[in-house]
Amino acid sequence: MSDNSLRIVWVYPDLLSTYGDQGNVLVVERRARQRGLDVARLDVRSDQPIPTSGDIYLIGGGEDRPQRLAAERLRRDRHLYQAVNNGAIVFAVCAGYQILGHEFVNDLGQREPGLGLLDVTTTRGEGERCVGDVLADIDPRLGLPQLTGFENHQGVTHLGPTARPLAQVRLGKGNGTGDGTEGAYNDTVFGTYMHGPVLARNPQIADLLLKLALDVNALPPTDDRWFEALRDERISAAQQQPA
């Protein structure tokens, strides 16, 4: 990696990459290059150490056993903690989101320690899985348009006092707690249940990650016609679903 590059790290694609979540790293990389940025992307498998010098770390979803293996290896590795302490941005989806919290329920039905990078705790829901399109209003402090995505999870994620809800759900289940929240974030760490991939549906979130990593308030404009067409199509389709 060049010292002058924006360093994007895709964490454990061999374990955590369901429902097209690898598309998230492709979107961040493309939108950075469209702004003329030099980008160094590193896909780190689960048998490799996590680099501590990344700027943006992306984590996808996965099945229960791969999730447990990923959590175990990230706890042993500990480099993601150091990266966050260095100011890195982390964006995680579904199983990755749960791993960032204090604990979740693993494939053995046991409480599995997470990384504690987000003040959330996940239990297993007793009812039907949360499956389907989601529309939600993102926290106004982030200055982003409506969130669109696809959820498929059994987890129920409770937010602690230092975690902010990423969004308030209009359609769908979100965190599964019944309080209308979806995802969570603090200053530099973000988690969501949204697949889609979520950054293709919500390119402004990708731009937010870039702005945080670069410590800038704005980015040069780029051609968003394809992204906006996708957003409009998915939002329209979700709104036509029966209640």
C-alpha positions in Angstrom: 0.0 0.0 0.0 1.3 3.5 -0.9 1.5 6.0 1.9 -0.5 8.4 -0.3 -3.3 5.9 -1.1 -6.8 5.7 0.4 -6.5 2.2 2.0 -9.7 0.1 1.8 -9.7 -3.2 3.7 -12.3 -5.9 2.9 -12.3 -8.1 6.0 -12.6 -11.9 5.7 -14.4 -12.3 2.3 -14.0 -16.1 2.7 -16.3 -16.0 5.7 -18.4 -12.9 5.6 -19.7 -12.0 2.1 -23.3 -13.0 1.7 -26.1 -11.4 -0.3 -23.6 -9.5 -2.5 -22.0 -7.6 0.4 -18.7 -7.6 -1.5 -20.4 -5.0 -3.7 -19.9 -2.6 -0.8 -16.1 -2.6 -1.3 -16.5 -2.2 -5.0 -18.8 0.8 -4.6 -16.4 2.6 -2.1 -13.4 1.9 -4.4 -15.2 3.1 -7.5 -16.5 6.3 -5.9 -13.1 7.1 -4.6 -11.5 6.6 -8.0 -14.2 8.7 -9.7 -12.9 11.6 -7.5 -9.4 11.0 -8.7 -8.2 9.4 -5.5 -5.4 6.8 -5.5 -6.9 3.7 -3.9 -5.2 0.7 -2.5 -7.6 -2.2 -1.8 -6.7 -5.2 0.3 -8.9 -8.3 0.6 -7.8 -10.0 3.9 -8.7 -13.6 4.3 -9.4 -15.2 7.7 -6.0 -16.8 7.8 -4.2 -13.5 7.3 -3.6 -10.7 9.9 -5.7 -7.6 9.6 -3.5 -4.6 8.7 -3.7 -1.7 11.1 -3.0 1.1 8.6 -6.3 1.0 6.7 -8.5 4.0 6.3 -11.9 2.2 5.7 -12.7 -1.4 6.8 -15.7 -3.2 5.3 -17.2 -6.3 6.9 -20.1 -8.3 5.3 -22.7 -10.8 6.5 -22.3 -14.5 6.9 -23.9 -17.7 8.2 -23.8 -18.6 11.9 -20.7 -20.8 11.9 -18.6 -18.5 9.7 -19.7 -15.6 11.9 -18.4 -17.4 15.0 -15.1 -18.2 13.3 -14.7 -14.6 12.2 -15.4 -13.3 15.7 -12.8 -15.7 17.2 -10.1 -14.7 14.8 -10.8 -11.0 15.0 -10.6 -11.2 18.8 -7.3 -13.1 18.6 -5.9 -10.8 15.9 -6.8 -7.5 17.8 -5.5 -5.4 14.9 -9.0 -4.0 14.1 -9.0 -2.5 17.6 -5.7 -0.8 16.9 -7.0 0.4 13.5 -10.0 2.0 15.1 -7.8 3.6 17.8 -5.8 5.0 14.9 -8.9 6.7 13.5 -10.0 4.1 10.9 -13.6 3.9 9.7 -15.5 0.6 10.0 -18.7 -0.3 8.2 -20.2 -3.7 8.9 -23.4 -5.5 7.7 -25.6 -8.1 9.4 -23.3 -10.8 11.0 -20.4 -8.2 10.8 -22.6 -5.7 12.6 -23.3 -8.2 15.4 -19.6 -9.0 15.7 -18.8 -5.4 16.3 -21.1 -5.4 19.4 -20.5 -6.9 22.9 -22.0 -10.3 22.2 -24.3 -12.3 20.0 -25.7 -15.9 19.9 -23.5 -18.3 17.8 -24.3 -21.4 15.9 -24.0 -23.5 19.0 -26.7 -21.5 20.8 -24.1 -19.9 23.1 -23.4 -16.3 23.8 -20.3 -15.4 21.8 -18.2 -12.4 22.7 -18.0 -9.7 20.1 -15.4 -6.9 19.7 -17.1 -4.2 21.7 -16.5 -1.6 19.1 -20.2 -0.7 19.1 -22.3 -0.5 22.3 -24.8 -3.1 21.1 -25.8 -6.6 22.2 -27.6 -9.2 20.0 -29.9 -11.9 21.1 -31.8 -14.4 18.9 -35.4 -13.6 18.1 -38.1 -16.1 19.0 -40.5 -15.1 16.2 -40.3 -15.1 12.4 -37.1 -14.0 10.7 -36.8 -10.4 9.7 -36.8 -10.7 5.9 -37.7 -8.2 3.2 -37.1 -4.7 1.9 -36.5 -1.9 4.4 -37.0 1.8 4.1 -35.8 4.0 7.0 -34.9 7.6 7.8 -31.2 8.0 8.6 -30.2 9.9 11.7 -30.5 13.6 10.6 -27.1 14.4 12.1 -25.6 12.4 9.3 -27.3 14.5 6.6 -28.2 11.5 4.3 -31.3 10.6 2.3 -33.6 7.7 3.0 -32.0 4.3 3.6 -33.0 1.4 1.4 -31.9 -2.1 1.8 -32.8 -5.8 2.2 -32.8 -7.6 5.6 -32.6 -11.3 6.4 -31.8 -12.1 10.0 -33.0 -13.7 13.2 -31.0 -11.4 15.5 -32.5 -8.8 17.8 -29.9 -6.1 18.5 -30.3 -3.8 21.5 -28.4 -0.5 21.6 -26.6 0.6 24.7 -26.3 4.3 25.8 -23.3 5.2 23.7 -24.6 3.8 20.4 -26.9 5.9 18.2 -29.5 4.3 15.9 -28.4 4.6 12.3 -32.0 5.0 11.1 -35.7 4.9 12.1 -37.6 2.3 10.1 -40.7 3.2 8.0 -40.9 -0.3 6.4 -39.3 -3.5 7.8 -38.0 -4.6 11.1 -34.5 -3.2 11.4 -32.9 -4.2 14.7 -35.8 -6.4 15.5 -36.5 -4.8 18.9 -39.8 -3.3 18.0 -38.6 0.2 18.7 -38.2 1.1 15.0 -34.4 1.4 15.1 -32.1 0.1 12.4 -28.4 -0.3 12.7 -26.1 1.7 15.1 -23.1 3.9 14.9 -20.7 5.9 16.9 -18.1 8.4 15.6 -16.2 6.0 13.3 -17.9 2.6 13.5 -21.1 1.8 11.7 -23.3 -1.3 11.6 -26.5 -2.2 9.7 -28.6 -5.2 8.8 -29.0 -3.9 5.3 -27.9 -6.0 2.3 -28.5 -4.9 -1.2 -25.6 -4.4 -1.4 -26.4 -1.4 0.9 -23.8 1.0 -0.5 -25.0 0.4 -4.1 -28.5 1.3 -3.0 -27.2 4.2 -0.8 -24.1 5.7 -2.4 -24.3 8.7 -0.1 -23.3 6.4 2.7 -20.2 5.4 0.8 -19.4 9.0 0.3 -19.8 9.7 4.0 -17.2 7.0 4.7 -14.9 8.6 2.3 -15.4 12.0 3.8 -14.7 10.7 7.3 -11.6 8.8 6.2 -10.3 11.9 4.3 -11.4 14.3 7.0 -13.2 16.6 4.5 -16.7 18.1 4.5 -17.4 17.6 0.8 -16.3 15.6 -2.2 -16.3 16.6 -5.9 -19.5 15.7 -7.6 -19.8 12.5 -9.6 -22.3 10.9 -12.1 -25.0 9.3 -9.9 -27.6 8.6 -12.6 -27.1 4.8 -12.3 -27.2 4.8 -8.5 -30.3 7.0 -8.4 -32.1 4.8 -10.9 -31.4 1.8 -8.7 -32.5 3.7 -5.6 -35.7 4.9 -7.2 -36.5 1.4 -8.5 -35.9 -0.3 -5.1 -37.8 2.3 -3.1 -40.8 2.2 -5.5 -40.8 -1.6 -5.3 -40.7 -1.5 -1.5 -43.5 1.0 -1.3 -45.7 -1.3 -3.3 -45.4 -4.2 -1.0 -48.5 -5.2 1.0 -48.4 -3.9 4.5 
